[in-house]
Amino acid sequence: MLDQLEPQLTGVPRTMLMTTRARVEEDQRSDGIFHDPTVAKWWQSLVWDSELDPLFSPIAQLSWAVRAHLFDQIAQRHLAKYKDAVVIELGAGLSTRYHRVGQNCRAWIDLDLPEVTRLRQQLDRETDNHRPLGQSVMDFSWMDELNSEDPASLLVIAEGLLMYFDVNQGQALINRLRQKFPGATLAFDVVGGLTKGKSAKALAQLNAPLKWFVKSEQDVAAMGVSLVQVRSLIQENCRYRDRIGFYRWISWISNLPPLRNSSLILETIA
Ligand SMILES: C[S@@+](CC[C@H](N)C(=O)[O-])C[C@H]1O[C@@H](n2cnc3c(N)ncnc32)[C@H](O)[C@@H]1O
C-alpha cells in the first residue's frame, strides 16, 4: 500500500482530479462503460480535493467517462491499423489509457506539466514502451522525442486540454504538428459557447478558465486539419438513458447546434 498522496495542484492541473475520479467511479459501476482497475488502485492512495465537489455532478462524471471511452475507441482503431503506432497523450493527467487499451503500441508517452508528472511517477510504472514526460505542451520540443518513421502511425491525443489554451496556441500546435508529422492523427475535444455558463465560472474561480470556444467543427477544419470523425458529447451521453435521468428530454433537441456543439470530440489528420 502506497502512502497517501495529497496532490497540491492549482489551476488547470487541479482539474485532472475530477476526470480521474470520473474513471474511478465508472470502474466501480456494475454497468460501467469500461473498467479501469489501474486507476481504481491509484485512487486508494490519492486524497480527493473536496473544494472540487461543486463541479463533480453525476452528469459530469458520466460525460468524462463517455469522453474517455470515445478517445479509447479512437486509440484502439489507430492501434489496430498501425502495427508500429506511437501514441502521445498531451495533458495526460493521470490517464490510464495505456493500461486500458494501449499496451500493444510501439511507444506511448504521457505528457503533462512537471507537477502532474511527478505525481504519476509515484503511481505508474515505466515500461519499455510507456513513459511519462514532464513539460508544457507548448514547448514543442516534445515532438523531437517522437520517433515515428511513418508520421501516419503517430496518434496525438489531447483530451480535456485545448479549451484551456487560446485559439492562437491551438493553431500553433496544429501548424507545428503538420510541419513535423504530416498525416499524423490528432484527436482532441473542443467546447462551444454553451459551456460559458456555470461550470465555466467555477473553473475560472479555480484559475482554470476556458479560453477557446468553437461554433462548430468547421472552425477547426479551417485551421488546417482534415476531419475524420466528429462526435457530439451531449448526443453520446444521451445513449445512456438510464443514467441521465431528468436530462433525458435533452436527447430530443440535441441536434440543435448550440447543444450538439457544446462539446465535440474530433479525430483529425494533421
Ligand atoms: C482536464 S485535465 C485532463 C487530464 C486527462 N487528459 C484526462 O482526461 O483525465 C487537463 C490536464 O492538462 C494539463 N495541462 C494544462 N496545461 C498544460 C500544459 N501547458 N502542458 C501540458 N499539460 C497541461 C493539466 O495538468 C491537466 O492534467
The ligand as an SDF file (V2000), in Angstrom:
LIG
                    3D

 27 29  0  0  0  0  0  0  0  0999 V2000
   -8.8990   18.4470  -17.5310 C   0  0  0  0  0  0  0  0  0  0  0  0
   -7.3380   17.7660  -17.2340 S   0  0  0  0  0  0  0  0  0  0  0  0
   -7.4130   16.3660  -18.3250 C   0  0  0  0  0  0  0  0  0  0  0  0
   -6.4890   15.2730  -17.9200 C   0  0  0  0  0  0  0  0  0  0  0  0
   -6.6000   13.9940  -18.7690 C   0  0  0  0  0  0  0  0  0  0  0  0
   -6.3970   14.2450  -20.1610 N   0  0  0  0  0  0  0  0  0  0  0  0
   -7.9200   13.3460  -18.5370 C   0  0  0  0  0  0  0  0  0  0  0  0
   -8.8070   13.4280  -19.4060 O   0  0  0  0  0  0  0  0  0  0  0  0
   -8.0980   12.7570  -17.4680 O   0  0  0  0  0  0  0  0  0  0  0  0
   -6.2270   18.8650  -18.0770 C   0  0  0  0  0  0  0  0  0  0  0  0
   -4.7780   18.4420  -17.9880 C   0  0  0  0  0  0  0  0  0  0  0  0
   -3.9950   19.3200  -18.8180 O   0  0  0  0  0  0  0  0  0  0  0  0
   -2.7640   19.5360  -18.1710 C   0  0  0  0  0  0  0  0  0  0  0  0
   -2.1370   20.7610  -18.6750 N   0  0  0  0  0  0  0  0  0  0  0  0
   -2.5540   22.0240  -18.5150 C   0  0  0  0  0  0  0  0  0  0  0  0
   -1.7090   22.8830  -19.1060 N   0  0  0  0  0  0  0  0  0  0  0  0
   -0.7240   22.1260  -19.6590 C   0  0  0  0  0  0  0  0  0  0  0  0
    0.4470   22.4360  -20.4020 C   0  0  0  0  0  0  0  0  0  0  0  0
    0.7880   23.6840  -20.6920 N   0  0  0  0  0  0  0  0  0  0  0  0
    1.2180   21.4110  -20.7990 N   0  0  0  0  0  0  0  0  0  0  0  0
    0.8990   20.1230  -20.5090 C   0  0  0  0  0  0  0  0  0  0  0  0
   -0.2020   19.7740  -19.8040 N   0  0  0  0  0  0  0  0  0  0  0  0
   -1.0040   20.7640  -19.3830 C   0  0  0  0  0  0  0  0  0  0  0  0
   -3.1430   19.6350  -16.7110 C   0  0  0  0  0  0  0  0  0  0  0  0
   -2.0300   19.4940  -15.8720 O   0  0  0  0  0  0  0  0  0  0  0  0
   -4.1740   18.5370  -16.5980 C   0  0  0  0  0  0  0  0  0  0  0  0
   -3.5830   17.3140  -16.2520 O   0  0  0  0  0  0  0  0  0  0  0  0
  1  2  1  0
  2  3  1  0
  2 10  1  0
  3  4  1  0
  4  5  1  0
  5  6  1  0
  5  7  1  0
  7  8  2  0
  7  9  1  0
 10 11  1  0
 11 12  1  0
 11 26  1  0
 12 13  1  0
 13 14  1  0
 13 24  1  0
 14 15  1  0
 14 23  1  0
 15 16  2  0
 16 17  1  0
 17 18  1  0
 17 23  2  0
 18 19  1  0
 18 20  2  0
 20 21  1  0
 21 22  2  0
 22 23  1  0
 24 25  1  0
 24 26  1  0
 26 27  1  0
M  CHG  2   2   1   9  -1
M  END
$$$$
